[in-house]
Amino acid sequence: MASRTISAFVVSAMALTIHGTASAQAQTAPQANAAEAEDGASAGIGEIVVTAQKRSESAQKTAAAVTAVTGEQLVSTGVADLRAVQTLVPGARFQQEGNSTQVFLRGVGSNADFANIEQGVSFNFNGLYIPREATSVPLYDIAQLEALPGPQGTLYGRSAIGGTVNVSFQRPTQDNETKLILEGGNYSLAHATAIQNLALSSDLAIRAAVDYTYRNGVMKSGADSKNDFGARLSLLYKPGSNLSVYLWGYTVQKNGHTPNLVNKGFDPATGGYSENTFLTSNPWNDKREGSLAALAPFGQPVAPDQTFHNWAGGAQVDLELGNNLTLSYIPGYLYLKSDIRNYWLGALPARQSAEYREVTQELRLSGSSSNLKWLAGLYAYRTVNSGSAVFLYGFPSAFFISNVQRNRLQGAAVFGQATYSFSDALRLTVGGRYGVDDRQGNGITPLDQVSAYRFSKKYHRFDYKIGVEYDVAPHAMAYVTYQTGYQPGTYNEFQSTPLNNAEVRPATLKAITAGIKTRLLDNTLQINDEFFYYDYRNLQLQAINVNAILNPIFNAAKVTIPGNQLDILYQPDSDNRINLSVSYVHARNKNFVTPLGTSYNGLNPPYAADWTISGGVSHDFHLKSGYIRAQADARYESQWWADYAHSLGVRQRPYAKANATLTYYAENDRWSAGLWIKNISNIAVIAASAAAGIPGPGTAYLEEPRTFGARVTANF
């Protein structure tokens, strides 16, 4: 049945809708402006430049399945935050958990939002590491987003054991320009972005951008609403050809209501278990009224209140030293405070808080010659954070399930990578990173709610990479890469004893990838394919049971993930574009037995669907003045579970979603006006989820229901 469903989806997606989101699998470039080729003549697929390897290079010459999405693509497809980017990245899940976004690439990430748990995929703004609670900030005035799956231990170090996602903001330019984006839609959506770029002199420019979103709650209680404001200011100073100074800073303030979780897996009509059933016919109804009132022993769910303040800033100073040498310095700072009060896990009121202060610094030197490209660098960071989670918030019986009063993680590393060309066709890449990570933590253990615990340990690690690239034809490159990755150890929230060690050991990874990137048919057809095999040891896995006082972190002794990612892009001319991505990820626990002897061998890790298929189509219709672009895209995922135990109530059945846009673009793209719709069939898909609840057996966040609206843009 599953194979027939997948086959049917592929056929229908190829025939009907495959794209737009311009998912541009890694290697795809932005669609050419139809106004530039009104006769529809073939313009071929343009090149897109990526910086995932910390140097600018063509995506088709990067030996990895990096997905790159431009800022223009984000706007045209209505992507306003990281969660919506999920539709554009093969084999990914970017899903909400309150103010956090859980980031999974190829079945690897972290699914517990506690202060002592690191992300499994590194997320960065302009080189600054962003903690999970800050990944939910709005994405606006973006230059490019890049997703790079697999271990990135050599260039990115800690918390990149599953990959990295990098977002670069638009830098100031020497053009005086104003841009406006206005949107309105159902649930009283009102969204506006204003951007102003000013050239103050021939060597100094500034850029300011503000973003505001208001939306009523999509849940019956009013939960999952938005009243969010963001502002960004940047400066670019280039007094000569050998010096560039880029400064940036932003703030985000959220005043909307975060989502509640809903009950899943119980059928009120029968009083029994039914995996795909919600309490009412409207899955986004978080109330328990009428005949369901008996299932609300602590009162009716309400829209949660929140405090969310986020400030971040950084710089990049590039100094050309001559002889193709460049010295770069990239400092960054982040502050975040998030406090969600009275959110509901089905029938249980809860509170969750987090606070971060972070400083990062990177200094690197890069150079090149006729046959050698290299970079070497130093990296240092310090993060101090705290956080707690309280169940039955507001009641005398309230209790902590997490209470980390201080978690400090700091470290330093030296790294380098070089690519040597033996000939025009054959290249060898080697890299290495040696780092030290020092973790200290203390808090009150949830086991008795009063005893203090402390943890302190330092970790040393060397990761390396070796890869070979070969141009088998003028427009075809084959590559094989072997690399390692690592995630620092952490702790469970109790004091270690000789019989019960609180330490969670570091996770490590050995990975091999082999792929080919090709351009065919006079540069109109692009076919890229990558095979990968990941061997994780001591992978850190968590699961949340809302009835449990302590939810321990376990080391899965061995998890293997073989798979394949196929990306196809066909652009016969500047008016038409079709793309398809097929990702197969066979993530399985090979040796995962808990200290009490419970075996989870053979099961998928959390949020690891075997199949993810996405694609879309875009076509431009030319008018006497301007043109209309019609876009549609679709995404299919096979079944997955939200925890490693495959608990009842946390299984997402196979599903497919589709979106569409219809936009008029005036001559020279001076303005546009269009309509959009997302989740056309109004399918309820779970996001971060937990076992148990009242009545249980599961409770789940939900992705958004059907939304639609209109968008107007203007460029002055």
C-alpha distance (Angstrom), angle and dihedral (degrees) to the residues before:
residue distance angle dihedral
M1 . . .
A2 3.80 . .
S3 3.80 92.3 .
R4 3.82 91.5 49.4
T5 3.80 90.2 49.7
I6 3.79 91.5 50.2
S7 3.79 92.6 47.2
A8 3.77 91.7 48.9
F9 3.76 91.6 49.8
V10 3.81 92.9 50.0
V11 3.80 92.0 50.4
S12 3.79 94.3 46.2
A13 3.79 92.7 43.4
M14 3.80 91.9 51.1
A15 3.79 91.0 47.7
L16 3.78 100.4 39.1
T17 3.79 119.0 16.0
I18 3.68 129.4 3.3
H19 3.70 120.4 150.9
G20 3.31 141.7 -16.8
T21 3.47 101.9 135.6
A22 3.59 68.4 85.2
S23 3.59 80.0 -130.9
A24 3.48 78.8 -171.5
Q25 3.58 93.4 -164.2
A26 3.61 104.6 -128.3
Q27 3.58 96.1 -71.7
T28 3.77 100.4 47.7
A29 3.74 123.8 106.7
P30 3.77 129.5 -145.1
Q31 3.77 114.1 -80.0
A32 3.77 113.5 -98.8
N33 3.76 116.6 -105.6
A34 3.75 106.9 -97.9
A35 3.78 90.1 -143.3
E36 3.79 88.4 67.1
A37 3.79 93.0 61.4
E38 3.77 107.8 30.4
D39 3.76 93.3 165.5
G40 3.79 89.8 61.9
A41 3.77 92.2 -121.1
S42 3.76 116.7 165.3
A43 3.78 111.8 -89.2
G44 3.79 95.9 171.9
I45 3.78 127.1 -138.2
G46 3.77 112.4 -48.6
E47 3.76 123.7 -132.8
I48 3.77 121.6 -105.0
V49 3.79 122.1 -156.1
V50 3.80 120.1 -140.5
T51 3.79 132.5 -171.4
A52 3.81 99.7 -163.4
Q53 3.82 89.5 120.7
K54 3.85 90.1 50.7
R55 3.78 92.5 -104.2
S56 3.80 130.8 78.6
E57 3.79 112.8 -100.5
S58 3.78 140.7 144.4
A59 3.79 114.1 -83.1
Q60 3.82 88.1 -132.3
K61 3.81 89.2 57.0
T62 3.81 94.4 48.0
A63 3.79 112.3 101.0
A64 3.82 94.6 -137.0
A65 3.80 139.8 68.3
V66 3.78 94.0 -102.7
T67 3.80 115.0 170.2
A68 3.80 114.9 -147.2
V69 3.81 124.6 -169.1
T70 3.79 121.1 -177.3
G71 3.77 125.7 -139.0
E72 3.80 90.1 -113.2
Q73 3.80 89.3 57.2
L74 3.80 91.4 50.5
V75 3.81 91.0 54.0
S76 3.81 96.5 43.2
T77 3.80 92.5 50.5
G78 3.80 94.8 43.2
V79 3.80 96.8 -113.3
A80 3.80 108.6 158.4
D81 3.83 102.6 160.2
L82 3.78 141.4 21.8
R83 3.80 93.5 -95.0
A84 3.79 91.3 63.8
V85 3.83 90.7 50.7
Q86 3.81 86.7 72.2
T87 3.81 88.7 85.8
L88 3.81 90.3 60.3
V89 3.82 102.8 47.1
P90 3.83 121.4 74.9
G91 3.80 116.4 -125.4
A92 3.82 93.0 4.1
R93 3.79 136.9 128.7
F94 3.81 118.4 -165.7
Q95 3.78 104.2 175.4
Q96 3.76 138.0 166.5
E97 3.77 128.7 -107.6
G98 3.79 105.3 171.3
N99 3.79 106.0 -66.7
S100 3.79 91.8 -14.6
T101 3.76 128.7 88.3
Q102 3.77 115.9 -147.4
V103 3.81 108.1 -143.4
F104 3.81 118.3 -157.1
L105 3.81 125.8 174.0
R106 3.80 119.6 -173.9
G107 3.80 91.7 -14.8
V108 3.82 98.0 -49.4
G109 3.81 127.0 111.2
S110 3.80 139.5 90.8
N111 3.79 124.6 -81.9
A112 3.80 104.4 -172.5
D113 3.78 117.9 83.0
F114 3.82 99.2 -149.0
A115 3.79 128.5 131.1
N116 3.80 95.1 -116.7
I117 3.81 94.8 53.9
E118 3.80 121.0 86.7
Q119 3.78 125.5 -150.1
G120 3.77 115.5 -100.3
V121 3.82 91.7 -145.4
S122 3.80 119.4 51.5
F123 3.81 115.1 -127.9
N124 3.81 119.1 -164.4
F125 3.81 140.0 -177.6
N126 3.82 110.8 -156.2
G127 3.81 89.6 -26.5
L128 3.82 95.4 -45.7
Y129 3.81 114.9 123.1
I130 3.83 109.8 -123.2
P131 3.84 120.9 -153.8
R132 3.78 117.7 -131.9
E133 3.81 95.8 -101.9
A134 3.82 90.0 59.6
T135 3.81 96.1 47.3
S136 3.82 89.4 82.5
V137 3.80 93.9 67.9
P138 3.83 116.0 117.3
L139 3.80 120.4 -85.4
Y140 3.81 110.5 -136.4
D141 3.81 135.9 146.2
I142 3.80 88.8 19.0
A143 3.80 123.8 168.6
Q144 3.81 96.5 -163.3
L145 3.79 144.6 -25.3
E146 3.80 119.2 -147.7
A147 3.80 127.5 -170.1
L148 3.80 118.3 -164.8
P149 3.84 115.4 -175.8
G150 3.78 126.1 -154.0
P151 3.82 130.7 39.9
Q152 3.80 115.7 -30.2
G153 3.77 96.9 179.7
T154 3.81 95.7 135.1
L155 3.81 98.8 58.0
Y156 3.81 102.7 19.5
G157 3.79 106.6 28.0
R158 3.80 121.1 -168.8
S159 3.80 124.1 35.0
A160 3.80 92.9 17.6
I161 3.79 96.0 96.8
G162 3.81 90.0 117.6
G163 3.80 97.1 35.9
T164 3.77 139.6 -85.6
V165 3.80 138.4 -89.1
N166 3.81 116.0 -155.6
V167 3.80 125.5 -168.8
S168 3.80 121.4 -169.3
F169 3.80 121.0 -165.0
Q170 3.80 122.7 -136.1
R171 3.77 108.7 -91.0
P172 3.81 124.0 -139.5
T173 3.80 114.9 -89.7
Q174 3.79 136.2 -164.2
D175 3.81 90.8 -102.4
N176 3.80 123.4 99.8
E177 3.78 101.9 -136.9
T178 3.78 142.6 151.0
K179 3.80 124.5 -155.1
L180 3.77 128.5 -170.6
I181 3.80 131.2 -172.4
L182 3.81 120.2 -173.4
E183 3.80 125.2 -178.7
G184 3.77 136.9 176.6
G185 3.77 130.4 178.1
N186 3.77 149.5 142.2
Y187 3.80 120.3 -41.4
S188 3.84 84.1 44.5
L189 3.80 91.6 -74.0
A190 3.80 114.9 -173.7
H191 3.79 116.5 174.4
A192 3.79 128.8 170.4
T193 3.80 134.3 175.3
A194 3.79 123.3 -174.4
I195 3.80 123.2 -172.4
Q196 3.79 127.9 -174.7
N197 3.79 124.1 -174.3
L198 3.82 120.6 -172.6
A199 3.78 130.1 -175.7
L200 3.81 102.6 -148.3
S201 3.79 92.8 -178.4
S202 3.78 140.3 -19.2
D203 3.80 90.2 -78.6
L204 3.82 104.0 29.8
A205 3.82 130.4 64.0
I206 3.78 134.2 164.1
R207 3.78 132.2 -160.5
A208 3.79 128.7 -162.3
A209 3.80 127.2 -172.9
V210 3.79 133.3 177.7
D211 3.78 128.8 -171.9
Y212 3.80 130.2 -169.1
T213 3.80 129.4 -179.1
Y214 3.78 128.3 -176.1
R215 3.81 123.1 179.2
N216 3.77 135.0 156.9
G217 3.77 116.7 -119.2
V218 3.78 117.2 -81.6
M219 3.83 90.0 -149.6
K220 3.81 122.6 78.5
S221 3.81 92.8 -115.2
G222 3.80 90.1 55.5
A223 3.80 92.0 -103.5
D224 3.82 120.6 143.6
S225 3.79 95.6 43.5
K226 3.79 129.5 141.7
N227 3.77 134.8 -134.6
D228 3.78 98.3 154.3
F229 3.78 131.4 157.1
G230 3.79 127.9 -168.9
A231 3.79 132.4 177.4
R232 3.79 132.4 -177.8
L233 3.78 134.1 -173.1
S234 3.79 125.8 -172.4
L235 3.79 138.3 174.3
L236 3.79 131.8 -160.1
Y237 3.79 119.5 -163.7
K238 3.82 119.3 -174.9
P239 3.81 109.6 168.0
G240 3.78 91.8 170.9
S241 3.77 144.0 -8.2
N242 3.80 93.2 -82.0
L243 3.83 102.4 51.4
S244 3.80 132.9 57.3
V245 3.81 124.8 173.9
Y246 3.82 117.8 -171.6
L247 3.82 118.8 -176.4
W248 3.81 124.9 -178.8
G249 3.77 141.6 169.1
Y250 3.78 138.2 171.3
T251 3.78 143.3 -176.4
V252 3.80 130.6 -155.9
Q253 3.80 125.1 -168.4
K254 3.81 121.1 -175.6
N255 3.79 122.8 -161.8
G256 3.79 101.6 162.7
H257 3.79 128.0 100.3
T258 3.79 119.1 -90.0
P259 3.83 118.8 -133.9
N260 3.78 127.1 -87.5
L261 3.78 123.6 -137.5
V262 3.78 120.2 -114.4
N263 3.77 130.8 -146.2
K264 3.81 117.3 -99.0
G265 3.79 133.7 -173.4
F266 3.83 101.6 31.9
D267 3.79 124.3 102.7
P268 3.83 111.5 -152.8
A269 3.79 90.4 -163.4
T270 3.81 93.4 62.5
G271 3.80 100.5 20.9
G272 3.80 89.1 -129.7
Y273 3.77 144.1 100.7
S274 3.80 118.4 -66.1
E275 3.81 112.7 164.7
N276 3.81 99.5 -151.5
T277 3.81 98.2 38.0
F278 3.81 128.0 108.5
L279 3.80 124.5 -162.1
T280 3.81 93.0 -101.4
S281 3.79 136.8 21.8
N282 3.82 87.5 -103.1
P283 3.82 105.7 67.2
W284 3.84 90.9 -162.6
N285 3.83 91.2 59.8
D286 3.81 102.5 107.7
K287 3.82 94.3 174.4
R288 3.82 123.1 101.4
E289 3.77 102.4 -151.3
G290 3.79 134.7 151.5
S291 3.78 112.1 2.4
L292 3.82 89.4 5.7
A293 3.81 94.6 58.9
A294 3.81 91.1 99.4
L295 3.83 87.2 63.7
A296 3.82 90.9 61.4
P297 3.82 103.7 72.1
F298 3.83 92.6 157.5
G299 3.79 96.9 45.4
Q300 3.78 135.8 -90.2
P301 3.81 118.0 -42.2
V302 3.80 114.9 -106.4
A303 3.79 134.4 -168.5
P304 3.83 108.1 -79.9
D305 3.78 122.4 -118.5
Q306 3.77 120.2 -133.7
T307 3.76 146.1 -172.2
F308 3.80 114.1 -151.9
H309 3.80 123.6 170.5
N310 3.79 121.3 164.1
W311 3.81 128.0 174.4
A312 3.78 124.7 173.5
G313 3.76 137.1 164.7
G314 3.74 142.6 167.4
A315 3.76 148.6 154.1
Q316 3.77 144.1 -136.5
V317 3.78 119.4 -150.3
D318 3.81 115.8 -171.8
L319 3.80 119.9 -170.9
E320 3.80 120.8 -173.6
L321 3.81 107.2 -143.7
G322 3.78 96.7 -175.6
N323 3.80 130.4 -107.5
N324 3.83 88.7 69.2
L325 3.80 91.9 -61.5
T326 3.82 120.7 140.4
L327 3.80 126.2 -174.3
S328 3.83 114.7 -158.4
Y329 3.79 129.9 -171.7
I330 3.83 119.1 -169.0
P331 3.82 117.2 -178.6
G332 3.80 124.7 172.8
Y333 3.80 142.5 -179.7
L334 3.82 132.6 -165.3
Y335 3.79 135.6 -175.8
L336 3.79 122.9 -175.7
K337 3.78 135.5 174.1
S338 3.79 120.2 -179.0
D339 3.81 124.3 172.8
I340 3.81 120.2 170.4
R341 3.80 112.7 -171.1
N342 3.78 127.0 -164.1
Y343 3.78 100.0 -0.5
W344 3.78 115.6 159.5
L345 3.79 130.2 -123.7
G346 3.76 91.9 -162.1
A347 3.82 99.9 -68.1
L348 3.82 98.3 -6.3
P349 3.82 120.5 90.9
A350 3.81 112.9 -140.7
R351 3.78 144.1 173.1
Q352 3.80 129.8 -147.3
S353 3.79 128.9 -174.1
A354 3.79 136.7 179.0
E355 3.80 135.6 176.3
Y356 3.83 128.2 -173.2
R357 3.78 138.2 -173.9
E358 3.78 114.4 -178.3
V359 3.79 138.3 174.0
T360 3.82 124.2 -174.5
Q361 3.80 131.3 179.2
E362 3.78 131.5 -175.6
L363 3.79 128.6 -177.7
R364 3.77 118.9 -176.1
L365 3.78 139.7 169.3
S366 3.80 120.8 -153.9
G367 3.74 133.4 -176.8
S368 3.77 145.1 164.4
S369 3.77 142.3 -159.5
S370 3.78 134.3 178.8
N371 3.80 92.8 -69.5
L372 3.82 106.7 11.8
K373 3.81 133.7 67.7
W374 3.79 117.6 179.7
L375 3.77 145.9 160.1
A376 3.79 134.6 -170.4
G377 3.76 129.3 -173.9
L378 3.77 154.2 166.8
Y379 3.80 124.0 -130.1
A380 3.80 131.6 -171.1
Y381 3.79 132.8 173.3
R382 3.79 142.7 172.0
T383 3.81 124.9 -165.4
V384 3.79 124.8 -179.2
N385 3.78 115.6 -176.6
S386 3.77 142.4 155.5
G387 3.76 136.1 -168.8
S388 3.77 146.2 165.2
A389 3.78 139.9 -164.7
V390 3.80 121.4 -154.5
F391 3.80 126.2 -169.2
L392 3.82 122.5 -155.7
Y393 3.79 87.5 24.0
G394 3.80 111.9 -166.4
F395 3.81 94.8 23.5
P396 3.83 129.2 100.3
S397 3.79 89.1 -118.3
A398 3.84 93.1 58.1
F399 3.80 115.0 139.4
F400 3.82 138.3 -177.8
I401 3.79 119.8 -115.0
S402 3.82 88.6 -179.5
N403 3.80 128.9 17.7
V404 3.80 112.5 168.7
Q405 3.79 106.7 167.8
R406 3.79 95.0 -177.5
N407 3.78 132.2 4.2
R408 3.79 116.7 178.7
L409 3.78 121.9 -174.0
Q410 3.77 119.6 174.9
G411 3.75 135.2 158.1
A412 3.76 150.8 145.3
A413 3.79 135.4 -135.5
V414 3.77 143.4 -175.6
F415 3.80 117.3 -146.6
G416 3.77 142.6 171.1
Q417 3.78 142.5 175.6
A418 3.80 132.7 -172.0
T419 3.80 136.4 -176.0
Y420 3.79 118.7 -156.4
S421 3.81 121.7 -166.0
F422 3.81 112.5 -145.6
S423 3.79 88.0 -177.5
D424 3.79 139.3 -16.0
A425 3.81 88.0 -78.6
L426 3.82 106.9 33.8
R427 3.82 125.4 66.1
L428 3.79 135.2 170.9
T429 3.83 123.8 -156.5
V430 3.79 124.5 -165.1
G431 3.78 129.1 174.1
G432 3.76 142.7 165.6
R433 3.79 142.3 -174.9
Y434 3.77 131.0 -165.2
G435 3.78 116.2 -167.4
V436 3.78 143.5 168.9
D437 3.81 121.5 -149.0
D438 3.79 120.9 -171.2
R439 3.81 118.7 -164.8
Q440 3.79 127.3 -170.8
G441 3.78 125.6 173.3
N442 3.75 141.5 168.1
G443 3.78 138.0 173.8
I444 3.80 145.6 122.3
T445 3.79 116.2 -61.3
P446 3.82 116.4 -120.7
L447 3.82 88.6 -142.4
D448 3.82 93.5 83.0
Q449 3.85 100.6 -1.5
V450 3.84 92.2 -128.8
S451 3.83 111.6 58.2
A452 3.78 117.9 96.2
Y453 3.81 123.0 -134.0
R454 3.78 133.3 -166.1
F455 3.78 132.9 -165.7
S456 3.79 132.2 -173.8
K457 3.78 130.3 168.7
K458 3.79 139.7 145.5
Y459 3.81 123.0 -142.9
H460 3.81 128.8 -157.9
R461 3.78 122.0 -163.3
F462 3.81 141.1 171.8
D463 3.80 117.6 -161.9
Y464 3.76 126.0 -177.5
K465 3.78 143.8 -175.3
I466 3.79 135.5 -156.8
G467 3.78 125.3 -179.7
V468 3.78 141.5 168.2
E469 3.81 125.7 -151.4
Y470 3.79 125.9 -169.7
D471 3.80 129.0 -177.3
V472 3.78 101.4 -138.6
A473 3.82 90.8 -178.8
P474 3.83 136.4 1.8
H475 3.83 90.4 -86.5
A476 3.79 102.0 24.9
M477 3.80 128.4 81.7
A478 3.81 127.2 -176.4
Y479 3.79 122.4 -164.4
V480 3.80 142.6 179.9
T481 3.81 122.0 -165.3
Y482 3.79 133.6 -177.3
Q483 3.79 117.9 -168.7
T484 3.78 142.3 155.3
G485 3.79 134.0 -138.2
Y486 3.77 140.2 -168.7
Q487 3.78 143.9 -164.9
P488 3.84 120.0 -159.0
G489 3.77 119.3 -113.3
T490 3.78 122.6 -103.1
Y491 3.79 138.9 -179.1
N492 3.75 144.7 -105.4
E493 3.78 115.1 -122.0
F494 3.79 102.3 -97.3
Q495 3.78 136.2 76.9
S496 3.79 114.6 -88.4
T497 3.79 118.5 -114.9
P498 3.82 131.1 -177.0
L499 3.80 88.1 -98.4
N500 3.80 99.8 38.3
N501 3.80 118.0 40.3
A502 3.81 113.9 -162.0
E503 3.81 93.6 -160.0
V504 3.79 120.0 112.1
R505 3.78 105.6 -153.8
P506 3.82 122.8 -125.1
A507 3.79 116.0 -89.5
T508 3.81 119.5 -128.5
L509 3.77 134.8 -169.7
K510 3.77 138.6 -161.1
A511 3.79 113.1 -165.5
I512 3.76 138.1 -179.8
T513 3.80 125.1 -168.3
A514 3.77 130.0 -177.6
G515 3.75 124.6 -177.3
I516 3.76 150.7 150.0
K517 3.81 130.8 -137.1
T518 3.78 119.0 -162.0
R519 3.79 142.4 174.4
L520 3.81 116.5 -158.3
L521 3.82 141.7 171.1
D522 3.77 97.3 41.1
N523 3.79 93.0 -44.4
T524 3.83 94.8 -54.1
L525 3.82 99.0 106.5
Q526 3.79 124.1 56.3
I527 3.81 121.6 -172.7
N528 3.79 119.5 179.7
D529 3.78 124.3 174.2
E530 3.80 131.1 179.9
F531 3.80 130.0 -173.9
F532 3.80 117.0 -161.8
Y533 3.78 138.3 -177.0
Y534 3.81 120.0 -168.5
D535 3.79 123.7 -169.7
Y536 3.80 110.3 -166.9
R537 3.80 121.6 -170.0
N538 3.81 121.3 -164.0
L539 3.80 91.5 -2.1
Q540 3.80 107.3 -171.1
L541 3.82 109.8 -120.0
Q542 3.79 129.4 -178.7
A543 3.78 136.7 -179.5
I544 3.79 131.2 -172.9
N545 3.78 122.7 -134.0
V546 3.81 109.2 -176.8
N547 3.82 90.7 -152.8
A548 3.81 94.1 53.2
I549 3.79 124.0 92.1
L550 3.82 93.8 -152.8
N551 3.80 124.3 31.9
P552 3.81 103.9 -167.9
I553 3.78 126.9 -150.9
F554 3.80 112.4 -126.6
N555 3.79 134.0 -161.9
A556 3.79 110.8 -128.9
A557 3.80 100.8 -148.2
K558 3.81 93.8 -145.6
V559 3.80 133.5 7.0
T560 3.80 121.1 171.0
I561 3.80 126.2 -162.0
P562 3.79 117.4 -172.7
G563 3.77 116.5 172.2
N564 3.76 151.3 132.1
Q565 3.80 135.8 -122.9
L566 3.80 120.2 -158.3
D567 3.81 119.1 -171.7
I568 3.80 122.3 -174.2
L569 3.79 126.8 -176.8
Y570 3.80 124.1 -179.8
Q571 3.80 119.8 -174.9
P572 3.80 108.8 165.3
D573 3.81 91.9 174.3
S574 3.78 140.1 -9.1
D575 3.82 92.2 -85.0
N576 3.80 100.0 54.7
R577 3.76 133.9 53.4
I578 3.79 132.8 169.5
N579 3.79 126.9 178.1
L580 3.78 136.1 176.5
S581 3.79 133.1 -175.4
V582 3.80 125.2 -169.3
S583 3.80 116.1 -172.2
Y584 3.81 122.5 -174.7
V585 3.82 115.8 -172.0
H586 3.81 116.9 176.6
A587 3.82 98.8 -169.6
R588 3.82 112.7 174.1
N589 3.79 137.7 163.0
K590 3.80 106.9 -118.1
N591 3.81 97.5 176.7
F592 3.79 115.3 11.5
V593 3.79 113.7 141.0
T594 3.82 119.2 152.0
P595 3.82 121.6 -132.7
L596 3.82 88.0 -101.4
G597 3.80 90.5 57.0
T598 3.81 101.1 -104.0
S599 3.80 109.7 146.9
Y600 3.80 124.0 -148.5
N601 3.78 94.5 174.2
G602 3.78 114.9 148.7
L603 3.81 95.4 21.9
N604 3.80 127.3 118.7
P605 3.80 117.0 -108.4
P606 3.82 114.7 -117.9
Y607 3.81 119.7 -60.5
A608 3.79 93.2 1.2
A609 3.80 108.9 139.7
D610 3.78 114.7 -172.8
W611 3.82 92.8 -140.1
T612 3.78 131.4 35.1
I613 3.80 116.4 173.4
S614 3.78 122.5 178.6
G615 3.74 137.9 161.8
G616 3.75 147.3 132.7
V617 3.77 150.6 -164.7
S618 3.79 133.2 -124.6
H619 3.81 129.0 -170.9
D620 3.82 131.5 178.6
F621 3.81 120.6 -145.1
H622 3.81 111.7 -159.5
L623 3.77 120.7 -139.1
K624 3.77 131.5 -173.0
S625 3.79 86.3 -91.4
G626 3.78 120.3 21.4
Y627 3.78 126.8 -21.8
I628 3.82 142.6 -102.2
R629 3.78 120.5 -124.3
A630 3.81 119.2 -156.0
Q631 3.79 115.8 -164.6
A632 3.78 134.0 177.1
D633 3.77 132.4 173.4
A634 3.79 138.3 -178.8
R635 3.81 137.9 -167.0
Y636 3.79 130.0 -162.7
E637 3.79 127.2 -168.2
S638 3.78 127.6 -176.1
Q639 3.80 119.0 -136.2
W640 3.79 122.0 -59.0
W641 3.80 138.9 171.4
A642 3.81 127.6 -128.5
D643 3.82 94.3 -138.6
Y644 3.79 138.2 37.2
A645 3.83 91.7 -116.1
H646 3.82 93.2 59.9
S647 3.80 88.1 -131.0
L648 3.77 120.8 -166.4
G649 3.77 112.5 -90.9
V650 3.83 97.7 26.1
R651 3.80 100.1 82.9
Q652 3.79 118.7 112.5
R653 3.76 110.4 -152.6
P654 3.83 119.7 -140.5
Y655 3.77 112.1 -73.7
A656 3.80 143.4 169.9
K657 3.79 127.7 -149.6
A658 3.79 129.9 -167.8
N659 3.81 134.2 -163.6
A660 3.81 133.3 -174.8
T661 3.80 141.1 -169.8
L662 3.82 134.2 -170.0
T663 3.81 114.6 -166.3
Y664 3.79 135.9 174.9
Y665 3.83 115.4 -147.2
A666 3.79 119.6 -162.5
E667 3.80 122.5 -140.2
N668 3.80 112.3 -63.7
D669 3.82 88.7 7.1
R670 3.80 91.1 -86.2
W671 3.78 90.1 148.3
S672 3.78 140.1 -6.1
A673 3.79 138.5 -165.3
G674 3.75 126.6 -166.2
L675 3.78 152.0 150.7
W676 3.80 127.5 -121.0
I677 3.78 139.0 -174.7
K678 3.80 129.5 -171.7
N679 3.80 130.3 -163.4
I680 3.80 89.6 13.3
S681 3.81 94.9 -171.1
N682 3.85 92.8 46.6
I683 3.81 94.1 -124.3
A684 3.81 117.8 -179.9
V685 3.82 110.0 -132.7
I686 3.79 120.8 179.2
A687 3.80 122.0 -126.9
A688 3.82 124.9 -176.3
S689 3.79 106.4 2.4
A690 3.79 141.0 178.8
A691 3.78 136.3 -155.5
A692 3.83 124.3 -112.7
G693 3.79 126.3 14.2
I694 3.81 133.5 142.0
P695 2.96 107.6 -26.2
G696 3.81 91.2 -14.6
P697 2.95 141.9 141.9
G698 3.82 82.7 173.2
T699 3.80 143.4 3.9
A700 3.78 122.5 -157.0
Y701 3.77 146.3 -177.1
L702 3.80 110.8 -131.4
E703 3.76 132.0 -139.9
E704 3.79 114.3 -120.4
P705 3.82 122.2 -71.8
R706 3.78 123.3 -127.8
T707 3.80 110.8 -44.5
F708 3.79 129.1 -179.7
G709 3.75 139.0 172.0
A710 3.79 149.9 132.2
R711 3.79 131.3 -84.4
V712 3.81 132.3 -159.4
T713 3.80 124.3 -172.7
A714 3.79 130.9 -174.5
N715 3.80 133.2 -172.0
F716 3.81 121.4 -162.9
